[in-house]
Amino acid sequence: MKRTSSAVFLATIVGLLGVGTLPAAAATTHWVNDDASTYSPPGVDCDAAGYATIQAAVTAAAAGDTVVVCAGTYAENVTIDTANLVIDGVGPTSIVTPGSGTAFVLNGNADGLLMQDMLIDGADVAQHGLTTAAAVDDVALHNLTITGATQRGIRIEGTAVATNWEFVGAHIDENLIGVRITGEAHDWTIDDSTFNENGSGTTGIGIEGFNDSGVAVIDGFNVTDSEFNDNANQKGMYFEMLSNAVFDDIDVLRNGTLSTYNAGAGIDINLKRGDYENITIQNSRIEDNGHANATFGGGLTIKARDDAPSYNGDPATLDGVWVTNNVIEGNAPDGLRLGEPGKSNLGPTDAHVNRNSITGNNSTAGNGLENASVPEADGSCNWWGAVSGPSGVGTGAGEEVSGNIEFNPFLLTSDLDGDCSGVPQLTRDDGSITLDEGDGAVNTGTFEVGSQEPLTFSASVGNVTPTGSNTGTWSWTYSTDDGPSESQIVEIEADNGESGSTTFLLLVQNLPPSGTFQAPSSVQEGTAFPTSITGVTDPSAADTTAGFSYAFDCGNGYGAFGPSASANCAGLSAGTYIVRGKVRDKDAGQEEYSKVLTVGSTQVAGEVVKKKCKDFKKKSKREKCRERRKNNKSPAAPMTGATEMGYLAND
């Protein structure tokens, strides 16, 4: 007899009962306490824990479970190879301190890990706080402190692919190197975190991306509201590979100050062996980094290495750099440098350094801003510490600039949102202009600019003509054609690398078309008659091109608008009428015309009287009718047939 498996049997019973699919097993919470009196897995709380070690709880956990690490000191090395785990401490009293090696190793099934509210303390004996050599996605490290590692707080090894990692409230401080990436990191987010005081001996970096292999990747790297301070021996951050990165509202202070290290820097972006793009550093403080003898260091350095003999065989490129709204002060030797000194690198390209305060850097040995690369860099609208602008290749008394930099215009004060010396200032005489379509519009105004670059004027519509060079007037003209469609906000702009503008309102009113109304002044009753509107013109060529529509009132009310400029009206009974016509353009502008029409009777009055008089049966009425007939023939007292008939009908 063939046996039915228990799984098949269970599925059959479920189907018969109409239950559908079985519910997923509920997630389990596993409690860890290194000092519980008894252990009964998975535990119910910190007093009645299930495990004495984190590894035992992690091993027992299934995907989606939570491991709670109670207050205590756990001297162990933990390997995580289960998806969607939550490892949740109770704060800095949940301490993991391995005696050697790595505190946490993430294997390939550790996707979706959340670690939070714990302290990982290498105690200056363990090598690493957390490492992975696998492809691990969606890791979140919240309120996690990693400190005291003799090598790396976090290590992303060469074979690792770490995608969508999130650091919130993390403190990766006082390790040899805070974070080192030699594999791939994609779409990382770092917020409200610190990478401070990492270093020992001659080594010390907050975050490092190392690309000696030529295959390492950092793509998508967003850092906000975080600190990279006092990594004194080398750098706050160092990257040999980086694309699509944004650093916003960060502090980079007092890094790379070791006097024997010649490349000490706050941020050193030293790209190698690849094509890179889009790096933004904004709203941040980069202060007091490097030292006077750090030939290759400073506050912020950005390079794409293609120089011989080390990098010309596999040159790096970088396109798109934006350094905006930062305070770059007190660094040495340079506040900011593009390119490696003396190497004439061909990148970065499309580099923009704007609206920063670049002051107090060691200009005796370096520059506030140096462009050591070949392409021109946009260095406009920065504050150089003097109202006269930068020194060096500039002619002012402020911070020194060197290399191929367009530094004009420059900020006139330390207000990073303030006016630049070369920003054109424009005024207009009329804020609003109203006129009829077909008329010519005119406005005038003034302009003033502090720099000597030539100005180019433009208008959103019409033509603008300036008079003067750096101070003068402008005149604008525009021939209108079609109202109200041409009503708009008009912008007058002046540009010299920076742009200034003014606006005003243009109101163009529609005018109706006009023509000649044709209709007879009199017709006989019952006789059809023509009406038309001829010779129609309109001030707007657009209206004329679109064509007109017409409506006619033949004395008994308007018909519908249509394309015909004439109408054949049916005959009317005798009387006096008003005949009308309308012509309308596409904008509903219309003109109406009218004419008095007299419709005469076709009956002769005498014939009616004669016929009526003989028809009366009473003699008195016949005599009265004849008397009236006699009077009706008198020139002094004419009587129409309609009036006479009306009288007789009531007689």
Buried (B, 14 or more C-beta within 10 A) or exposed (E): EEEEEEEEEEEEEEEEEEEEEEEEEEBBBBBBBBEBEEBEEBBEEBEBBBBBBBBBBBBBBEEBBBBBBBBBBBBBBBBBBBBBBBBBBBEBBBBBBBEEBBBBBBEBBBBBBBBBBBBBBBBEBBBBBBBBBBBBBBBBBBBBBBBBBBBBBBBBBBEBBBBBBBBBBBBBBBBBBBBBBBBBBBBBBBBBBBBBBBBBEEBBBBBBBBBEEEEBBBBBBBBBBBBBBBBBBBBBBBBBBBBBBBBBBBBBBBBBBBEEBBBBBBBBBBBBBBEBBBBBBBBBBBBBBBBEBBBBBBBBBBBBBBBEEEBEEEBBBBBBBBBBBBBBBBBBBBBBBBBBBEBEBBBBBBBBBBBBBBBBBBBEBBBBBBBBBBBEBBBBBBBBBBBBBBBBBBEBEBBBBBBBBBBBBBBBEEEBEEBBBBBBBBEBEBEEBBBEBBBEBBBBBBBBBBBEBEBEBEBBBBEBEBEEEBEEBBBBBBEBBBBEBBBBEBBBBBBBBBBBBBBBEBBBBBBBBBBEBBBBEEBBBEBEBEBBBEEBEBBBEBBBEBEBBBBBBBBEEEEEBEEEBEBEBEEBEBEEBEBBBBBBBBBEBBBBBEBEBEBEBEEEBEEBBBEBBEEBEEEEBBEBBBEBBEEBEEEEEEBBBBEBBEBBEEE
